[in-house]
């Protein structure tokens, strides 16, 4: 019994750690998963959303990785709220020429999904007025 009591904190920590990791997984089949591409005559931006909750972005010379969480946005069909926390930024210029390093930045974006064809737009506001895209599913 004494050994069990001594081991309990370790067992509890392992359990809590594994349940936190499981919450970060995005469900298989979630529509955000995969690679999304925005292309204009001057530049290509590629966003890849993985099941492990990591978003990988390339835009011109810029490379960014962020942890993300996604949830359905109430009241609007096909709209999701995504919270990104940048964990890596190489500091090189993106498609707009911006070369700021964003590590540690947290941003909320609203993603509007369209199934025909599969594409998304990113909006900066809840009214879905300040948007960029569309990004097409690759």
N, C-alpha and C positions, 0 to 999 in steps of 0.2 A: 504494500500500500504506500509506504514512504517513497519508493522509487517512482510509483505512478504520480504522486504529488509533485515530486521534483521534475518529472518530465512533462507535466501538464502545460507549463508556460511555453515550452518548445513546441509541443503538439498544437497548441492554440495558435501560436505565431505562424506555423506552417499552414494551418487551415485558413487563417485569415489572409495570408499571402496568396494562396492559390485561389481563394474566392475573389480577391481583388483583381487578379490577373484575368480570371474568367469574365469579369464584367467589362474588361477592355476589349474583348473580342467582339467583332461585328458579325452578326448572324450571316450564315451562308445564304446567298441569294439576295442580300440587300442590294437595292438598285444603285447605290453609290459606289459599290466595289468595282474595281477595274480601272482602265486607263481612259482619260478624257483629253481631247486635243482641241485647242483653239489655234487657228492658223489664219493669218492675214498675209498680205503681200510682203511684209517686212520681217515677220517673226513667227515662230511657233512656240506655244506654251503647252506643256504636257503635265497633267495632274494624274497621279496614280494613287488610288485609295486601296489599302490592304486590310485584310481581316484583323490584323493585329493592332489596328488603330493608328497606323502610320500613314501619313500623306507624303508623297515624294513629288517634288515639282522641279521641272527644268524649264527655263524661259531664257532664251538667248544663252548667255554664259552663266547665268545664275543657277544654282542648285540649292534647294531648300528641302528640309525634312521637318515635319511637324507631327505631334500627337494630336489626334482629333477624336471628338465625341460627336455623335449625330443622333438627333431625335426628330420625330415628326413634329411639325409646327402646327399647333392647334388653329383650326378655323380656315385653313387654306389647303385645298387638295394639291397633292404633288409638291408640297413645299416642306423642306427640312431645315432645321437650325443646326449649324455645324459650329463647334467651338474648336479652334486651332490654337495650339501652343507650339511655337517654333523652337525646335531643339537643335537645328543645324542650319547655317546659312553661309555659303562660301564668300559672300560679300562682293561678288562680281555683278556686272550690270544685267538687269532683266530686259524684257522687250521694250520697256519705256525708257531705258537708260538709267534707271535708279539702281544704285549700288549700295544702299544702306544695309547694314547687318541687323536682322530682326530677331536674333536669338533671345528667347525669353518673352517675346511679345505674344499676347493672347488676343485673338480676334474672333468675333462672332460673325458668321456669314449666313445668309439665307440662300438655300439652293432650290431653284425651281426646276423640276424635272418634266421633260416632255418625252413621251414614249414613241412618237411618230415623227421623225426618226428619233432614236435614242440620243438625247442631248440634254445638257444642263446649262443654266446660267447662274452666276453668283451675284447676289444682291447685298448691298451694304446696309439697307434699311428694311424695316418691317413692312413698309408700304410697297416694297418691291419696285421702286422707281429708279434707284441708282444701281443699275445692274451692268455686268459685263459678260460677254460670251456671244453666242452659244459655243459650248464645248461639245464636240461630238464623241460618242463612245467609239473606241477603237476596237 
